[in-house]
Amino acid sequence: MNIDVELDATGLLCPLPVLKAAKQLRSMSPGDVLKLIADDPAAVVDVPHFCAEAGHKLLASEDVEGYQLYFIQKG
């Protein structure tokens, strides 16, 4: 998977990971992929909901050693 931008949101609590992802995605081109790294337990619910509401595509998500990775394609 081609990653265009990586955003580290570890240490941030809801709603900051989603807010930072939204801000980053605004500056990206449609089709670009954002890799979001988060450790907020609420991100498991917040990120998919944000993608659905904002028109972005959640390509994949995975848990890795205490944090989550989200791969979001800008809609």
C-alpha contacts under 8 A as a table, 3 or more apart, distances in Angstrom:
res1	aa1	res2	aa2	distance
2	N	33	V	7.01
3	I	6	E	7.14
3	I	32	D	7.56
3	I	33	V	5.23
3	I	34	L	6.20
3	I	35	K	6.48
4	D	32	D	5.94
4	D	33	V	5.31
4	D	34	L	6.08
4	D	35	K	7.91
5	V	33	V	6.67
5	V	34	L	4.97
5	V	35	K	6.24
6	E	34	L	5.80
6	E	35	K	4.64
6	E	36	L	6.07
6	E	37	I	7.77
7	L	21	A	7.34
7	L	34	L	7.21
7	L	35	K	6.10
7	L	36	L	4.93
7	L	37	I	6.22
8	D	36	L	6.10
8	D	37	I	4.84
8	D	38	A	6.64
9	A	12	L	5.74
9	A	16	L	7.82
9	A	17	P	5.42
9	A	20	K	7.61
9	A	36	L	6.94
9	A	37	I	5.58
9	A	38	A	4.91
9	A	39	D	7.49
10	T	17	P	7.97
10	T	37	I	6.27
10	T	38	A	4.53
10	T	39	D	5.15
10	T	40	D	7.25
10	T	67	Y	7.63
11	G	38	A	7.45
11	G	39	D	6.50
11	G	40	D	7.23
12	L	16	L	5.90
12	L	17	P	6.17
12	L	38	A	7.53
12	L	39	D	7.54
12	L	40	D	6.62
13	L	16	L	5.74
13	L	17	P	6.74
13	L	40	D	5.44
13	L	42	A	7.87
14	C	17	P	6.37
14	C	18	V	7.41
14	C	40	D	6.83
14	C	42	A	6.41
14	C	43	A	7.14
15	P	18	V	5.72
15	P	19	L	6.17
15	P	46	D	7.93
16	L	19	L	4.91
16	L	20	K	5.92
17	P	20	K	5.29
17	P	21	A	6.14
17	P	38	A	6.74
17	P	40	D	7.86
17	P	43	A	7.28
18	V	21	A	4.98
18	V	22	A	6.03
18	V	43	A	7.64
18	V	46	D	6.97
18	V	47	V	6.27
18	V	50	F	7.10
19	L	22	A	5.08
19	L	23	K	6.23
20	K	23	K	5.11
20	K	24	Q	6.18
21	A	24	Q	5.10
21	A	25	L	6.03
21	A	36	L	7.12
22	A	25	L	5.13
22	A	26	R	6.30
23	K	26	R	5.34
23	K	27	S	7.11
24	Q	27	S	5.61
24	Q	28	M	6.83
25	L	28	M	5.07
25	L	29	S	7.90
25	L	34	L	7.35
25	L	74	K	6.43
26	R	29	S	7.99
28	M	32	D	6.40
28	M	74	K	7.30
29	S	32	D	5.61
29	S	74	K	6.98
30	P	73	Q	7.61
30	P	74	K	5.01
30	P	75	G	5.38
31	G	73	Q	5.63
31	G	74	K	5.19
31	G	75	G	6.32
32	D	73	Q	5.59
32	D	74	K	5.59
33	V	71	F	6.51
33	V	72	I	5.46
33	V	73	Q	4.36
33	V	74	K	6.35
34	L	70	Y	7.86
34	L	71	F	5.68
34	L	72	I	5.07
34	L	73	Q	6.30
34	L	74	K	7.64
35	K	69	L	6.77
35	K	70	Y	5.66
35	K	71	F	4.68
35	K	72	I	6.48
36	L	69	L	5.71
36	L	70	Y	5.00
36	L	71	F	6.40
36	L	72	I	7.64
37	I	67	Y	6.97
37	I	68	Q	5.81
37	I	69	L	4.82
37	I	70	Y	6.54
38	A	43	A	7.08
38	A	67	Y	5.65
38	A	68	Q	5.33
38	A	69	L	6.63
39	D	43	A	7.54
39	D	66	G	6.61
39	D	67	Y	4.30
39	D	68	Q	5.98
40	D	43	A	5.47
40	D	44	V	7.98
40	D	67	Y	7.70
41	P	44	V	6.18
42	A	45	V	5.66
42	A	46	D	6.03
43	A	46	D	4.65
43	A	47	V	5.38
44	V	47	V	6.21
44	V	48	P	7.16
44	V	68	Q	8.00
45	V	48	P	6.02
45	V	49	H	6.35
46	D	49	H	5.22
46	D	50	F	5.96
47	V	50	F	5.06
47	V	51	C	6.19
47	V	70	Y	7.88
48	P	51	C	5.14
48	P	52	A	6.25
48	P	58	L	6.59
49	H	52	A	5.20
49	H	53	E	6.15
50	F	53	E	5.18
50	F	54	A	5.88
51	C	54	A	5.25
51	C	55	G	5.85
51	C	56	H	4.66
51	C	57	K	5.97
51	C	58	L	6.29
51	C	72	I	7.59
52	A	55	G	5.51
52	A	56	H	6.35
52	A	57	K	7.22
53	E	56	H	7.85
54	A	75	G	7.97
55	G	74	K	7.70
55	G	75	G	5.35
56	H	72	I	6.68
56	H	73	Q	5.81
56	H	74	K	4.91
56	H	75	G	4.31
57	K	72	I	5.65
57	K	73	Q	5.03
57	K	74	K	6.58
57	K	75	G	6.51
58	L	61	S	7.56
58	L	70	Y	7.17
58	L	71	F	5.96
58	L	72	I	4.60
58	L	73	Q	6.36
59	L	70	Y	7.73
59	L	71	F	5.39
59	L	72	I	5.73
59	L	73	Q	6.64
60	A	70	Y	5.98
60	A	71	F	5.27
60	A	72	I	7.48
61	S	68	Q	6.99
61	S	69	L	5.39
61	S	70	Y	4.45
61	S	71	F	6.26
62	E	68	Q	5.64
62	E	69	L	5.29
62	E	70	Y	6.82
63	D	66	G	7.01
63	D	67	Y	5.87
63	D	68	Q	4.48
63	D	69	L	6.39
64	V	67	Y	5.46
64	V	68	Q	5.89
64	V	69	L	7.30
